[in-house]
Amino acid sequence: MMTRPVPALHSAYSEFIPLSLRWNDVDKYGHVNNAVHFQLFDTAVNNWLMKNGLFQSETGPICLVARHSCDFFSEVHMDDQVEIGLGIKQIGTSSIVYAPALFTSRDEKAAAQGEYIHVAIDRKTRRPSPIDEATKAVLARLLLKSP
């Protein structure tokens, strides 16, 4: 039997990306549609990468999503203020395993949390490309601490 994950706590994250919900993010059930969570995670990760100048060079590697998953814990509504807590579980040779969590202003526990895996690839060959040490050092600021 599979064990249900426990929602992450706001205090476990040090970096947050506030995002706005749009009218069309809400479905006929009155809450933010589950697919929107993936868009919010993608937006937060890529905003952070751009802000930090990572994977932005016209000649260096780019990152593609290899895996994306999400666990949902509570509903998110149109009038909620949301932010994505950004954390990294692991930095590999050519991959990054993010652990984004969606928080609302009304709760210390994550409404949803995911796993988001980027693979750095060469722009021309489209094959995995090693992440350089300087980039790894910036990414390391988001490493989550083991409990």
PyMOL commands that set and color helices and strands:
alter all, ss='L'
color gray80, all
select helices_A, chain A and resi 10-12+23-25+34-51+133-142
alter helices_A, ss='H'
color red, helices_A
select strands_A, chain A and resi 15-19+62-72+82-86+88-91+95-98+101-104+112-121
alter strands_A, ss='S'
color yellow, strands_A
deselect
rebuild
show_as cartoon
